[in-house]
Amino acid sequence: MRALAAVEIEELSLAPVDELSGGQLQRVCIARALAVEPRVILADEPTGQLDRKTSDRVMDALLRAIDKSEAALLMATHDHRVAAGCSRIVSL
């Protein structure tokens, strides 16, 4: 529930998967990754299906979780605003 709360979807904990939007499913995936407290998170466009406001909130939650757990985040994104929140950026 803490991981769902971190990405602001705790109220959906009992919702059937087929009733969730694409953005909600994406946040469920991020919450699932955070719940196991990994040392490394690999994320491919973690905010790709989210609107700007939700994207900002989800990235804030993800980066807070990374800072707290001292895990590493390796992320691919086309969104320069999302990339700007990272401590190191490699452009291809």
N, C-alpha and C positions, 0 to 999 in steps of 0.2 A: 504494500500500500504506500510505503514511503516513496518508492520509485515512481509509482503512478502519480502521487502528489507532486513530485519534483517536476513532472512534465504537464501538470495541471489537468489530469484526466481521471482522478480517483473516483469520480462519480460514475464512470463507465466500467468499473471493475466487474460488474455482473452482466453487462450488455453482451448480447450475442455478437460474435465477430462479424457476421454478415450484415449487421446493422451499423457498423462503424464506417465513417468516411475514410478516404485515402489518407488524409492528414492525421486522423485519429489513429489509424493503424500504424502510421509512421511513428507517432509518439509512443504507442504500445511497444514497438520494437526498441526504441531508445530506452524506455523504462525497463524492459526485459534485460537489456544489456547492463544497465546500471544496477539492477537488483542483485546480480551475482558478484558485485564488487570486483570487477576484473582488473588486472594489471595493465592491460592494453585494450583499447576499443578501436576497431576498424570501422569507419563509417563512410559509406558512399552516398553523397548528397543527403545528409541527415535531415535537411530542411527543405528538400526539393519540392515537396507537395504542400508546403505550408505557406499561408499568407505571411506578409512581412511582420506583423505584430506577433503572431504565434511563433514564427521563426526566431525572432529576437528572444522571446521568453524561453523557448526550448533550448536555444544555444546558451543562454545564461545559466539555465539549470544544468545542462551538460557540462559546461566549463566549471561551474561550482563543484559538481560531483567529482570531476577530474582533479581539481585542486585539493579537495578534501581527502580523496583516496590516494593522491599522488600517482594515479594511473597515467598512462600515455594515451593520447588520442591521435590517431593517424586518419585524416579525413580528406576525401576528395570532394571538391565543390567548385561550381562555376560562379558562385555568388561571392563577389569580392567583399561585401559587408560581413558575411559569415567568416570568411578567411581572416579578415582584419582582427577578429577576436582571438586569434591563435598567437602563440608566442614565437612560432617559426613558420614561415611560408616558403614553399618551393613551388615555383611556377613552371609548367611544362607547355 
